[in-house]
C-alpha cells in the first residue's frame, strides 16, 4: 500500500490542478492545528502527514529544508476526524505524504490523501513500511468480557484481484428483515449521538441502493455497533455486500446471505434450524470476504482473541440475544429512537466507545520508542528519494534525532521501572497503549467499554471495580482529548478514591507539543500516579 521508492522533481513556482478536487464532508473539529499551510511557491520540500505526531517526526528529520502540515489537527481524534476542504488544499501541494495507516485514521482522511496527491508523489504508510526497518507489530487485542455476544461487521481479504486499495469502499447493506418487532443496528458516536446502519421500521429501499441501511467499511477492517430488538422472537436479517473499487466505478456484487437472531426465546427451538450452532458469547461479526466473494459469520465464542475466530455458516447458525439483554430505554433524548423512556428493548451493546473501525494489528506503534526510530529511518530515506541533493543533511538530522530517541527509550524504561512491579497496571478509556505495555513492562489491565449514551450494566462496573480493588490500583488514566467520553471512568475513580491522571495516546495539545515531550510526560505520569502510597 505504501509507495516508498517514487521520486518527485522539485518544480519552483509549479502550477497545480485544483479544479478536480472531489467533494468532501466538511466537519469542523475543535483543537489546535498546524498553522503552516502548503503552497504553490514555497521552494522547500512540502510534506503532508495525517497526524501531528507524524508531523513532528518529519520536521525533526527535514529541518528547515521541509515544510510540513498535518490533516488531523492537534487535539482531534484521528480515529474519527473528517477532513475539511482546507485540508484537501494542502494535499494537492504536497511533494510527499506520510500516513500511519493500519486503519488508525478515519477512512475519510485516507481518501482525502490518496485522491488528491499528484501523480508520482510518494505516499508512505509508515506503520506498514517501518516493519522493514525492524519495527515490531502486535495484534490488536480487544476486551470481549461482556454478558452477551459482541456483534459487529467485518471485511476480510484485500480484494486485490478486483483492484481494491485502501481508499476502496465495501458496502454492507441490509435488504430485508423479518421478525415480531423492530430491529436496529446503530453506532453510538463519541458524544453519544447515534448513527444508524440498519432500521427495519422504515423498510429497505432498493431504489437508492439501500443507502439508509448500509455500513461502509474499508478493506480488511471491522466495526462495532449496538443491536436493538423491540420484541422477543425470531428475527432474520438479509445482508448484501458490494465492493466500490474507486469513485465513479460500478460496485462489484459479492453475495447476499440471511442471518438469524433468537431474541429472548430458546435459540435451539428456531423453526427449520434444528441442531444449529448457537453463538451467545465472545466476539462475532457479520462478515464479507472480498477474496472469496461470500458472506458468513466470523466468530470466537470463547472470547479468547481474534486469532481464534472461525467461519460459521449463517444457514446453520443462530445468534442469541438472551433475556438478560432486556434493558429499559433511559431518559436521554438521543435514545428516543428506541422508544419512550422506561420502554424495554433487547440490546447487544457495541462495547467500544465512539466510532471504532480498525484492523487486526494495533496501529499505535509509536508508543514503543524503538518503533518511532523505525519511522524516522523510513522518513529519512523517503525524503532523500524526493530531494537527493540534501541527502547528507537528512542523514545528519535523522542520526541526531535517533540519538535523542535512544536516550528517550532508556528514560521511559528507567522511569517506569521505578514503579513497584505489583503497581504496573494501566486502566484507561482507550485501548492505545499495547506497545507501551509490551515494551516497558506495563500491564494493560482494563479500559472502559460501555456504551456512553446508556448507563453501564452493573456487571460492567463490577468487573472494573473488582479489577481495581484486586490489583490495588491507585490511579486511572485519561487522554485529555477524550475527557468528554470518560464519565464512567471518572465516576468510578471518584467512588473508589482514585487519582485520575493524564496520558497521551494519539495526539498533542497545547501542553504537549512534540513526541519527545509526550513520551516523557507519559512515563512520569505513570510513575508518579502508580507509585503513590495508599
C-alpha positions as CSV (number, residue, x, y, z in Angstrom):
1,X,0.0,0.0,0.0
2,X,2.9,2.3,0.5
3,X,4.9,3.9,-2.3
4,X,8.4,4.4,-0.9
5,X,10.6,4.4,-4.0
6,X,8.8,7.0,-6.1
7,X,10.5,10.4,-6.7
8,X,9.1,13.8,-7.5
9,X,11.2,16.5,-9.0
10,X,11.3,19.9,-7.4
11,X,9.4,22.4,-9.6
12,X,9.7,26.1,-8.4
13,X,6.5,28.0,-9.0
14,X,4.7,24.9,-10.3
15,X,1.1,25.2,-11.3
16,X,-1.2,22.5,-9.7
17,X,-4.5,21.2,-10.9
18,X,-7.0,22.5,-8.3
19,X,-10.2,22.1,-10.4
20,X,-10.6,18.3,-9.9
21,X,-11.0,18.3,-6.1
22,X,-13.6,15.8,-5.0
23,X,-16.5,16.8,-2.8
24,X,-15.9,16.0,0.9
25,X,-17.9,16.3,4.0
26,X,-16.8,19.4,5.9
27,X,-16.8,19.0,9.7
28,X,-15.0,21.5,11.9
29,X,-13.4,19.8,14.9
30,X,-12.1,22.0,17.8
31,X,-8.5,21.8,18.6
32,X,-5.1,23.2,17.8
33,X,-4.0,22.7,14.3
34,X,-0.8,23.3,12.4
35,X,-0.5,27.0,11.4
36,X,1.7,26.0,8.5
37,X,0.0,25.8,5.1
38,X,1.5,24.3,2.0
39,X,1.6,26.5,-1.1
40,X,2.5,26.7,-4.8
41,X,5.5,29.0,-4.5
42,X,7.4,27.6,-1.5
43,X,10.8,26.2,-2.5
44,X,11.1,23.8,0.4
45,X,10.0,20.2,0.2
46,X,6.3,20.2,1.1
47,X,5.1,17.4,3.2
48,X,1.6,16.4,4.3
49,X,1.1,14.0,7.2
50,X,-2.1,12.6,8.7
51,X,-1.4,13.3,12.4
52,X,0.6,15.7,14.4
53,X,2.8,13.0,15.8
54,X,4.0,12.2,12.3
55,X,4.3,15.9,11.5
56,X,6.7,16.3,14.4
57,X,8.9,13.3,13.3
58,X,9.1,14.6,9.7
59,X,10.1,18.1,10.9
60,X,12.9,16.7,13.0
61,X,14.4,14.9,10.0
62,X,13.6,17.6,7.4
63,X,14.6,20.6,9.5
64,X,14.5,23.9,7.6
65,X,14.6,22.1,4.2
66,X,10.9,21.0,4.6
67,X,7.6,22.5,5.4
68,X,5.1,20.0,6.9
69,X,1.4,20.2,7.7
70,X,-1.0,17.6,9.2
71,X,-4.5,16.8,8.1
72,X,-5.7,16.0,11.6
73,X,-5.5,19.0,14.0
74,X,-3.7,18.6,17.3
75,X,-6.3,17.8,19.9
76,X,-8.6,16.0,17.5
77,X,-9.1,12.2,17.3
78,X,-7.5,10.7,14.2
79,X,-10.0,7.7,14.5
80,X,-12.9,10.0,13.8
81,X,-11.7,13.3,12.3
82,X,-13.4,14.3,9.0
83,X,-11.1,16.4,6.8
84,X,-12.2,19.9,5.6
85,X,-11.7,21.5,2.2
86,X,-8.8,23.4,3.7
87,X,-7.1,20.1,4.5
88,X,-7.5,19.0,0.9
89,X,-6.0,22.2,-0.4
90,X,-2.8,21.3,1.5
91,X,-2.7,17.8,0.0
92,X,-2.6,18.9,-3.6
93,X,0.6,20.9,-3.0
94,X,2.5,18.1,-1.2
95,X,5.7,16.6,-2.6
96,X,5.5,13.6,-0.2
97,X,2.8,12.2,2.1
98,X,3.0,10.2,5.3
99,X,0.2,8.3,6.9
100,X,0.3,5.9,9.8
101,X,-2.5,3.7,8.4
102,X,-3.1,0.1,9.7
103,X,-6.6,1.7,9.9
104,X,-5.6,4.2,12.6
105,X,-7.0,7.2,10.7
106,X,-10.7,7.8,9.8
107,X,-11.2,6.5,6.3
108,X,-12.2,10.0,5.0
109,X,-8.7,11.2,5.9
110,X,-7.1,8.4,3.9
111,X,-9.4,9.1,1.0
112,X,-8.6,12.9,1.1
113,X,-4.9,12.0,0.9
114,X,-5.0,9.3,-1.7
115,X,-7.5,11.1,-4.1
116,X,-5.7,14.4,-4.1
117,X,-2.0,13.7,-4.3
118,X,-0.4,14.5,-7.6
119,X,0.8,11.5,-9.7
120,X,4.2,10.3,-8.7
121,X,4.2,11.8,-5.2
122,X,5.4,9.2,-2.6
123,X,2.5,8.1,-0.4
124,X,4.1,6.2,2.5
125,X,2.2,4.2,5.1
126,X,4.6,4.4,8.0
127,X,3.2,1.6,10.2
128,X,3.5,-0.9,7.4
129,X,6.7,0.3,5.8
130,X,8.5,0.6,9.2
131,X,8.4,-3.2,9.5
132,X,11.2,-3.3,7.0
133,X,13.2,-1.1,9.4
134,X,12.8,-3.6,12.3
135,X,9.6,-2.1,13.8
136,X,7.7,-4.6,15.9
137,X,4.0,-5.0,15.5
138,X,1.5,-6.7,17.8
139,X,-2.1,-7.9,17.3
140,X,-4.9,-5.7,18.4
141,X,-6.4,-7.5,21.5
142,X,-9.8,-6.4,22.5
143,X,-11.8,-6.9,25.7
144,X,-14.8,-9.1,25.0
145,X,-15.8,-9.6,28.6
146,X,-19.5,-8.8,28.0
147,X,-22.6,-10.5,29.4
148,X,-23.8,-11.1,25.8
149,X,-22.2,-11.6,22.4
150,X,-20.2,-8.7,21.0
151,X,-21.6,-8.4,17.4
152,X,-20.1,-6.2,14.7
153,X,-19.5,-6.1,10.9
154,X,-16.2,-7.1,9.2
155,X,-14.4,-7.2,5.9
156,X,-11.9,-9.9,5.3
157,X,-9.4,-10.0,2.5
158,X,-7.9,-7.3,0.3
159,X,-9.9,-7.5,-2.9
160,X,-6.6,-7.0,-4.8
161,X,-7.8,-9.2,-7.6
162,X,-10.6,-6.7,-8.3
163,X,-8.2,-3.7,-8.0
164,X,-9.2,-2.7,-4.4
165,X,-6.9,-0.5,-2.4
166,X,-7.0,1.3,1.0
167,X,-9.4,4.0,-0.5
168,X,-11.9,1.5,-1.7
169,X,-15.3,1.1,0.0
170,X,-17.1,-2.1,1.0
171,X,-20.8,-1.6,1.2
172,X,-22.7,-3.9,3.6
173,X,-26.4,-3.3,3.0
174,X,-29.5,-4.7,4.8
175,X,-32.0,-5.5,2.1
176,X,-34.7,-7.3,4.1
177,X,-35.7,-8.1,7.7
178,X,-38.4,-10.1,9.4
179,X,-39.4,-10.6,13.0
180,X,-42.1,-9.7,15.5
181,X,-40.7,-6.2,16.2
182,X,-38.3,-3.5,15.1
183,X,-34.6,-4.3,14.5
184,X,-31.9,-1.7,14.6
185,X,-28.1,-1.7,14.3
186,X,-26.6,1.6,15.3
187,X,-23.3,3.1,16.4
188,X,-23.0,5.5,19.3
189,X,-20.5,8.1,18.3
190,X,-18.0,9.9,20.5
191,X,-20.5,12.2,22.3
192,X,-23.5,9.8,22.4
193,X,-25.2,10.6,19.1
194,X,-26.5,7.6,17.2
195,X,-25.5,6.7,13.6
196,X,-27.7,4.1,12.0
197,X,-26.7,1.1,9.9
198,X,-29.9,-0.9,9.9
199,X,-33.5,0.1,10.8
200,X,-36.3,-2.2,9.8
201,X,-39.0,0.3,10.8
202,X,-38.9,2.3,7.6
203,X,-38.3,-0.6,5.2
204,X,-35.4,-1.1,2.8
205,X,-35.3,0.9,-0.4
206,X,-33.5,-0.7,-3.5
207,X,-34.2,2.5,-5.5
208,X,-31.4,4.3,-3.7
209,X,-29.1,1.3,-3.3
210,X,-30.3,0.7,0.3
211,X,-28.4,3.9,1.2
212,X,-30.1,4.3,4.6
213,X,-29.3,0.8,5.7
214,X,-25.7,0.4,4.6
215,X,-22.4,0.2,6.5
216,X,-19.4,1.5,4.6
217,X,-16.0,-0.1,5.6
218,X,-12.5,-0.1,4.0
219,X,-11.0,-3.5,3.1
220,X,-9.6,-5.6,5.9
221,X,-11.5,-3.8,8.7
222,X,-14.3,-4.2,11.1
223,X,-16.6,-2.0,13.2
224,X,-18.6,-2.3,16.4
225,X,-22.2,-1.4,16.9
226,X,-25.2,-1.8,19.1
227,X,-28.1,-4.0,18.1
228,X,-31.6,-3.5,19.5
229,X,-34.9,-5.5,19.1
230,X,-38.2,-4.2,20.4
231,X,-40.0,-7.6,21.0
232,X,-38.9,-11.2,21.7
233,X,-38.9,-13.8,18.9
234,X,-37.0,-14.9,15.9
235,X,-35.6,-12.3,13.5
236,X,-33.9,-12.7,10.1
237,X,-31.7,-10.1,8.5
238,X,-30.6,-10.3,4.9
239,X,-27.3,-8.6,4.1
240,X,-25.9,-7.8,0.6
241,X,-22.2,-6.9,0.0
242,X,-20.7,-4.9,-2.8
243,X,-17.2,-3.5,-3.5
244,X,-16.7,0.0,-4.8
245,X,-13.1,0.0,-6.0
246,X,-12.9,3.7,-6.7
247,X,-15.0,6.8,-7.2
248,X,-17.3,6.6,-10.2
249,X,-16.9,2.8,-10.6
250,X,-19.8,0.4,-10.6
251,X,-19.9,-1.6,-7.4
252,X,-19.0,-5.3,-7.7
253,X,-21.5,-7.7,-6.2
254,X,-20.1,-10.0,-3.5
255,X,-23.1,-12.0,-2.4
256,X,-26.1,-12.0,-0.1
257,X,-27.0,-14.1,3.0
258,X,-29.6,-14.1,5.7
259,X,-28.6,-14.1,9.4
260,X,-30.8,-15.4,12.2
261,X,-31.4,-14.0,15.7
262,X,-33.2,-15.6,18.6
263,X,-34.3,-12.7,20.8
264,X,-35.5,-13.7,24.3
265,X,-36.5,-17.2,23.1
266,X,-34.9,-20.6,23.1
267,X,-32.2,-20.5,20.3
268,X,-32.3,-24.2,20.0
269,X,-36.0,-24.1,19.0
270,X,-35.8,-21.9,16.0
271,X,-38.1,-23.4,13.3
272,X,-36.2,-25.0,10.5
273,X,-32.8,-24.9,12.3
274,X,-32.7,-28.0,14.4
275,X,-29.1,-28.7,15.5
276,X,-27.9,-25.2,14.6
277,X,-24.8,-23.8,16.3
278,X,-25.7,-21.1,18.8
279,X,-23.4,-18.0,19.2
280,X,-24.1,-16.4,22.6
281,X,-20.7,-15.0,23.8
282,X,-17.4,-13.7,22.7
283,X,-16.8,-11.7,19.6
284,X,-18.6,-12.2,16.3
285,X,-19.0,-10.3,13.0
286,X,-21.3,-10.4,10.1
287,X,-18.5,-10.8,7.5
288,X,-17.9,-10.3,3.8
289,X,-14.9,-12.0,2.4
290,X,-13.6,-9.9,-0.6
291,X,-11.3,-12.7,-1.9
292,X,-13.9,-15.5,-1.6
293,X,-16.8,-13.2,-2.6
294,X,-19.2,-14.6,0.1
295,X,-20.8,-13.6,3.4
296,X,-20.6,-15.6,6.7
297,X,-20.3,-15.2,10.4
298,X,-16.7,-14.9,11.7
299,X,-16.7,-15.6,15.5
300,X,-14.8,-16.5,18.6
301,X,-17.4,-17.8,21.0
302,X,-14.8,-18.3,23.8
303,X,-13.7,-14.7,23.7
304,X,-10.0,-15.8,23.6
305,X,-8.9,-13.4,20.8
306,X,-9.4,-12.6,17.2
307,X,-6.7,-15.1,16.2
308,X,-9.1,-17.9,17.3
309,X,-12.1,-16.7,15.3
310,X,-13.7,-19.2,12.9
311,X,-16.1,-19.2,10.0
312,X,-19.7,-20.1,10.7
313,X,-22.4,-20.8,8.0
314,X,-25.4,-18.4,8.6
315,X,-27.7,-21.1,7.3
316,X,-26.9,-23.3,10.3
317,X,-26.0,-20.7,13.0
318,X,-28.3,-18.7,15.4
319,X,-27.2,-15.6,17.2
320,X,-28.7,-15.5,20.7
321,X,-29.9,-12.3,22.2
322,X,-30.8,-13.6,25.7
323,X,-33.5,-12.4,28.1
324,X,-30.8,-10.8,30.3
325,X,-30.2,-8.4,27.4
326,X,-33.6,-6.8,28.2
327,X,-33.0,-3.2,29.2
328,X,-35.0,-0.1,29.9
329,X,-34.7,2.9,27.5
330,X,-33.1,5.7,29.5
331,X,-34.3,9.3,29.5
332,X,-31.7,10.6,27.2
333,X,-33.5,12.3,24.3
334,X,-30.8,11.0,21.9
335,X,-32.1,7.5,22.5
336,X,-35.8,8.2,21.8
337,X,-35.5,6.2,18.6
338,X,-35.5,3.1,20.8
339,X,-38.8,4.0,22.4
340,X,-40.2,6.1,25.3
341,X,-38.2,6.2,28.5
342,X,-38.8,3.1,30.5
343,X,-39.8,1.0,27.5
344,X,-37.9,-2.3,27.5
345,X,-35.8,-3.4,24.5
346,X,-33.3,-6.2,24.0
347,X,-29.8,-4.8,23.3
348,X,-26.4,-6.2,22.3
349,X,-24.1,-3.3,23.2
350,X,-21.3,-2.1,20.9
351,X,-18.8,-2.4,23.8
352,X,-16.4,0.2,22.5
353,X,-16.6,4.0,23.0
354,X,-17.3,6.0,19.9
355,X,-16.7,5.2,16.3
356,X,-14.2,2.4,16.1
357,X,-13.2,0.9,12.8
358,X,-9.9,-1.0,12.8
359,X,-7.9,-3.9,11.5
360,X,-6.1,-6.9,13.0
361,X,-2.8,-5.1,14.0
362,X,-2.6,-2.5,16.8
363,X,-1.7,0.7,14.8
364,X,-0.2,2.7,17.8
365,X,3.4,1.7,17.1
366,X,4.9,4.9,18.3
367,X,4.1,4.1,21.9
368,X,7.3,1.9,21.7
369,X,10.1,4.4,21.1
370,X,12.1,1.8,19.2
371,X,9.3,1.8,16.6
372,X,9.4,5.6,16.3
373,X,13.1,5.1,15.4
374,X,12.0,2.9,12.6
375,X,9.5,5.6,11.4
376,X,12.4,8.1,11.4
377,X,14.6,5.9,9.3
378,X,11.8,5.4,6.7
379,X,11.1,9.1,6.7
380,X,14.8,9.9,6.2
381,X,15.0,7.5,3.2
382,X,11.8,8.8,1.7
383,X,13.0,12.5,1.9
384,X,16.3,11.5,0.3
385,X,14.4,10.0,-2.6
386,X,12.4,13.2,-3.1
387,X,15.3,15.6,-2.5
388,X,18.6,13.8,-3.1
389,X,20.6,17.0,-3.1
390,X,20.0,17.3,0.7
391,X,20.8,13.7,1.5
392,X,23.7,14.5,3.8
393,X,21.5,16.9,5.8
394,X,18.6,14.4,6.1
395,X,21.0,11.7,7.3
396,X,22.7,14.1,9.8
397,X,19.3,15.3,11.2
398,X,18.0,11.7,11.4
399,X,21.1,10.5,13.2
400,X,20.9,13.3,15.8
401,X,17.2,12.7,16.4
402,X,17.7,8.9,16.7
403,X,20.3,9.6,19.4
404,X,17.6,11.6,21.2
405,X,15.1,8.8,20.7
406,X,17.6,6.2,22.1
407,X,18.0,8.3,25.2
408,X,14.2,8.7,25.4
409,X,13.8,4.9,25.2
410,X,16.1,4.5,28.1
411,X,14.4,7.3,30.0
412,X,11.0,5.8,29.6
413,X,12.2,2.3,30.6
414,X,14.1,3.6,33.6
415,X,11.2,5.8,34.8
416,X,8.6,3.1,34.5
417,X,11.0,0.7,36.3
418,X,10.7,2.9,39.4
419,X,7.1,1.8,39.7
420,X,6.7,-1.1,42.1
421,X,6.1,-4.2,40.0
422,X,2.8,-5.0,41.6
423,X,1.6,-1.5,40.7
424,X,2.4,-1.5,37.0
425,X,-1.2,-1.7,35.8
426,X,-2.8,0.7,33.3
427,X,-6.5,1.3,33.3
428,X,-7.7,3.9,30.7
429,X,-10.6,4.8,28.4
430,X,-8.8,4.0,25.1
431,X,-7.0,0.8,24.1
432,X,-4.0,2.7,22.6
433,X,-1.2,1.5,24.9
434,X,-0.4,-2.1,24.0
435,X,3.0,-1.2,22.6
436,X,3.8,0.9,25.7
437,X,2.9,-2.0,27.9
438,X,4.8,-4.6,25.9
439,X,8.0,-2.5,25.6
440,X,8.2,-1.1,29.1
441,X,6.6,-3.7,31.3
442,X,3.1,-2.1,32.0
443,X,0.2,-4.5,32.2
444,X,-2.9,-3.2,30.3
445,X,-5.4,-4.2,33.0
446,X,-8.6,-2.6,31.7
447,X,-10.2,0.1,29.7
448,X,-13.8,1.4,29.8
449,X,-16.0,0.0,27.0
450,X,-19.7,0.5,27.9
451,X,-22.0,2.5,25.5
452,X,-21.6,6.1,26.6
453,X,-25.2,7.0,25.8
454,X,-26.6,4.5,28.3
455,X,-26.0,3.6,31.8
456,X,-23.3,0.8,32.0
457,X,-24.5,-2.5,33.3
458,X,-23.9,-3.4,36.9
459,X,-21.7,-6.3,35.6
460,X,-19.6,-3.8,33.6
461,X,-18.9,-1.6,36.6
462,X,-18.5,-4.6,38.9
463,X,-15.8,-6.1,36.7
464,X,-13.8,-2.9,36.5
465,X,-14.3,-2.2,40.2
466,X,-13.1,-5.7,41.2
467,X,-10.1,-5.3,38.9
468,X,-9.1,-2.0,40.5
469,X,-9.6,-3.4,44.1
470,X,-7.9,-6.7,43.5
471,X,-4.9,-5.2,41.9
472,X,-4.8,-2.3,44.4
473,X,-4.6,0.2,41.5
474,X,-4.2,3.8,42.9
475,X,-4.9,5.7,39.7
476,X,-6.6,5.5,36.3
477,X,-5.5,7.4,33.2
478,X,-7.4,9.6,30.8
479,X,-6.3,11.1,27.5
480,X,-7.0,14.8,27.6
481,X,-8.7,14.9,24.2
482,X,-11.1,12.1,25.3
483,X,-12.2,13.7,28.5
484,X,-15.8,14.2,27.3
485,X,-16.2,10.4,26.8
486,X,-14.8,9.4,30.2
487,X,-17.7,9.9,32.6
488,X,-17.8,6.2,33.6
489,X,-14.1,6.2,34.4
490,X,-14.1,9.4,36.3
491,X,-17.2,8.5,38.3
492,X,-15.7,5.1,39.2
493,X,-12.4,6.8,40.2
494,X,-14.3,9.2,42.5
495,X,-16.2,6.3,44.1
496,X,-13.1,4.4,44.7
497,X,-10.9,7.3,45.8
498,X,-8.6,7.0,42.9
499,X,-6.5,9.7,41.1
500,X,-7.4,10.5,37.5
501,X,-4.1,11.1,35.7
502,X,-3.3,12.3,32.2
503,X,-1.7,10.2,29.5
504,X,-1.3,11.0,25.7
505,X,-2.1,8.4,23.0
506,X,-2.8,9.7,19.5
507,X,-2.5,13.5,19.6
508,X,-0.8,16.6,21.0
509,X,-2.3,19.6,22.6
510,X,-1.2,23.0,24.0
511,X,0.6,21.3,26.9
512,X,2.4,18.5,25.0
513,X,3.5,19.7,21.5
514,X,6.1,17.1,20.4
515,X,6.8,13.4,20.5
516,X,9.8,13.5,22.9
517,X,7.8,15.5,25.5
518,X,4.8,13.2,25.0
519,X,6.6,10.1,25.9
520,X,8.5,11.7,28.8
521,X,5.2,13.1,30.1
522,X,3.6,9.6,29.9
523,X,6.4,7.9,31.7
524,X,6.5,10.5,34.5
525,X,2.7,10.4,34.8
526,X,2.6,6.6,35.1
527,X,5.5,6.6,37.7
528,X,4.1,9.4,39.9
529,X,0.5,8.2,39.8
530,X,1.1,4.5,40.2
531,X,3.8,4.8,42.7
532,X,1.7,6.8,45.1
533,X,1.4,5.4,48.6
534,X,-2.0,4.1,49.6
